[in-house]
Amino acid sequence: MFLIMAVGYLIKCTGLMDRSDVFKINKVSFHVFLPCMLFYSIYTSDISGSIRPSLMAYAILSVLIIYLISWIFINHTEPDIGLRSVSIQGLFRSNYVIMGIPIAIALLGKENIGAVSVMVGIVVPLYNVLAVICLEHYNGRKTSLKDHFIPILKNPLIISSAIGILFLVLKVRLPYSLDAMVSGLGDIAAPLQLFLLGVFFDFKGMKKFIRQLITVNTGKLIIFPAVFLTVAYLLGFRQADFVSLMGIYAAPTAINSFTMAQQMGGNEDLAGSIVVSTTAVSILTMFLWILIFKTLGAY
């Protein structure tokens, strides 16, 4: 992930692309590639024998608690209103699909990640809904309650997640050619987002937001994993169940938080810096969390 971002940064340095190119490509990604990725991740989830109500309840409740804590904390500590939505999103939203699933496969094997796949259909739509609510609330436009929810319902990521859940529950299968097309478009999303983030990234911007970055990295990668993984361990979650939760709490901030911030009036400079910094720091922190709970016998 970090190396792909580095390629994007090098491309910018050569002059082949600049920051102005990112906006148009990001708009396409926001409306085409990311929705396809989210739909396909949910649509292809293997739910046979992997639905565990207690695990799902803990995941949903913990994400909501993290969201609420992040909102209250940032609302009281961040004086710049324009930076609040992005900081909140940086704290609660994890890169579950792109980081959580590969780590689960590495730890458990591809045949043992049913619970992890099912969690995609739960946490990804939840992340998207909460992120849209947050970004709409702080985008500077005075709107009614009705006006808040209309953009949420029209958001491509919300729509694609809802369709994915519907197809999964009803067991609707796409024709082979259509399935391959959606899969191919979705496969573009993750590397493209990383590449564009590298093009957009500016080291000066990271220095400008040093206080916010320290806050988000500390909360996202150290405090929240320490609390919620420990509670999960004490509650008896083990093996695939525990690893699926590790993807929620210990993974870096989601890449598409940068795209959403840029498309919905958030501060894209801070959003990009959060994704880059949490991805870099998580190389160390995720290793430590995996080591600690492996030693404790969680999986």
N, C-alpha and C positions, 0 to 999 in steps of 0.2 A: 504493500500500500504506500509506504513512505517513498519507495523508489519511483513509483509511477508519478507521485506528486513532484518528485525531483526532476523527472523528465519534462513535465509541464513547465516547471520553473526555468529549466535550461532552454526550452523552446522560446519562452518569453525573452530570455536574455539574448537570443540570436536575432530577435526582431521578426520572426516568422508569425508570431501572434502577440497581441497585447491585451490588456484588461478589457478594452472595449469589445473585443471579439467574444468574450465570455458571456455577456448578457444575452445575446441572440441564441447562442448554442444552448445556454442554460434553459432558456424558455422552451426550446424544443424538447430538451431532456425532461423538464418538469411536466410537459403535457404528453410525452410519448414514451421515452425510455424508462423513466422511473415508475410510471403506472404499470407498464408491462412487467417490470421486475417484481413489483409488489404483488401483482395479480398472480404471476406464475409461481412465486415462492409459496403463496398461500394455497393456490390451486393444486399444486403437486405435493402438499404436505401429506404424510402418511399418518392417519389418525387411528389406524387399527390397533387396538390394545394400548393406546398411548394417552387416552383421555383420563386424566386424574383430577377430579374436582378440587381436591385440597391444594394441589400444585397450582392450578389455574387461579383459584381464589387468592392464594398467597401472592402470586405474580401480579394480579390486577390490583389488589389492595396495596401492595408495596410500591408499585409504580405511582399510584394515586397519592400515597403518602409522600413520596419523594418529590412529586410535582408540587404538592401543597407546601411542603417545607421550602422548596426552591423558590416558589413564588413569594412567600412571606419574607424569606431571608433577603432576596434580591430587592424586593419592594422597599425594604427598610434600610438597606445598606448601599444601594446604587443610586446616587443622586441624579445621574443622567437617564431620564426616562427613555430616551432613544436606544439605550443599551440594555434595558431590562429584559425585553422579550428574548433577545438572543442569549443573554446570560442564563435565563431560566431554561431555555431549550438546551443549552450546553450542559446544564447540570442533570436534567432528568432523562434526556433522550440518548439511547445507546445504539451503536452500530451493530445491531443484533444479527441481521441477515449476513452482512459481509464479514464480520469478525466472529460472531457467536457460533454460527454453524460450522465454519472450518475448524475452529478450536475444538468443538464437540467431536467432530469426525477424527481429529488427531488424537484426542484423549480416549474415545470410546470405540471408534470404528464406525463406518458408514451404516452398518446394519443395526446399530444400537442407539440411533438418535431420533426415535419416534417422538419422544416427549419434546425434544428440541424443535422438531419440525412443526408439531402442533402449536408450540408457543409462538411461532411466526404469525399464525392466524389470529393470535390474541393480542400480543404486545405491539405488533406493527400498526394495525389499525388504531389501537389505543394511543400510541405515540403520535400518530398523524392528527387525530382529533384534538388531543391536548395541545399540540404545537400550533395548529391553526387557531384555536381559541386564544392562545397566548399572543400570537403574532397579530391577530385581528384586534385584540384588546389594546395593544400598545402602538398601533400603526399611525396614531395621530389623527385619525378621522373620527369625528363624533358621530356615532351610530346608535340606533336603537337595538334592543335585544334581538328583534327580528332580523335586522341588518347584520348582526353578528353571525347568525346561524345560516343565513343564505350562502355566504362564501364558503362556509364549512361543508355544506351539502354539495356545492358545486366544485369543490377542490378535487382535481384529478387523482390525487393520492388516496383520498377518502373513497371516491367512487370505485377506483380499481380494487382497493382492499375489500370493499363491500361485495363487489361482484365475485372476487376470489373466494370469499367465505360462502357466498350463495352457491357457487359451482361446487365447492368442496362438500358442503352439506347435502346438496341434492345429487351429488355424484355425476354431474354433467361433464362429459368429456369432449374436448375439441377434436375436430378432424385432424388427421396427422399433419397436413400441410399448414393449417392454421396454428396448431400447437407449436410446430417448429418455428414459424414466423414470430409468434409472441415470445417464445424462448430466446430466439436470436436477438430480438429487439431489447429484451430484458437484460441479456448478457452484456449489452453495450453500456448499460447505465453505470455500473460500479467503476470500471476503469475510466470511463469518460468523466465522471464526477471528480475522481482523483486527479486526472490530468488537468481538467479545467481549474481545479483548486490550486494546482501548482502554478498555472499561468496567472491566476488572479493574485496569488500570494505576494505579500510585500513585507520584508523584514522590518521596515520602519513602522508598519502598522502594528506588528507584534510588540515592539517596544512601547508604542503609544498605549496599548491595552494591558500592560504588564500586571496591574492590580487585578483586573477582571480575570485574566488568564490564570493567575495564582489561585484565585478563589474557585474558579470552575474546575481546574485540575485537581485541587485538593479535595473538593467535595465529590466530584464525579469519580475519581479513580482511587481515593483513599477512604474517606469517611463513609460514604454510602455503601461501598462494598464491604467494609469492615462491619458495619452494623447489620445489613440485611443478609449477607452470606453467613454471618455468625448465627443470626436468628434462624435462618433456614437449616443450618447444621444442627442446632439444638432442637428444632422441631422434627428432626429425623429424615429430612430429605437426603437421598443418596443416589449415586450413580447418575443415570441420564437426567433424573429430576434435578439434581444439584447442579450438574453442568449446564442445564438449560437456564437456570437462575444466574449462573456465573456470567453467561452471555448478556443478561439484562443489566447487571450491576457493575461488572468490571470492565466491559468493553468501552472503547473511546466513544466520543460523541458522533452521532450518525452523520455521514457525508451529506445526505440530502437535506440536513438542517441548514447547510450553506445555501443550497438552491432555494429552499423555501423562504429563507430570510431575504434573499435577493429579489424574489418574485413577489413577496408580500409586505415590503416596506420595512424590514428589519435592517440592522446595520450589517451589511455583508462583509465588511472588513473584519469586524470582531468575530462574526460567524466563521469565516474562513480560518482565522487565527486559532479559534477554539478547536476546530477539527484537526488542524495540523499539529497543534501542541498536544492535545489529548492522545492523538495517534502515536506521536513520538514517545511521550511519557509512558503510555500503556505498554510499550515494549518491555519495560522494566516491571511495572506494577502488576500486569496480568501474569507474568512469569511468577512473581512472588505469591500472588493469590493462589495460583495453580499449585505451586510447591507447598504452601502452608496447608491447604485443604487435602492435598494428596497425602501428606504426612499424617493428617488426622483421620484418614480413611474415608473421606466423603465420596470417593469414586475409585 
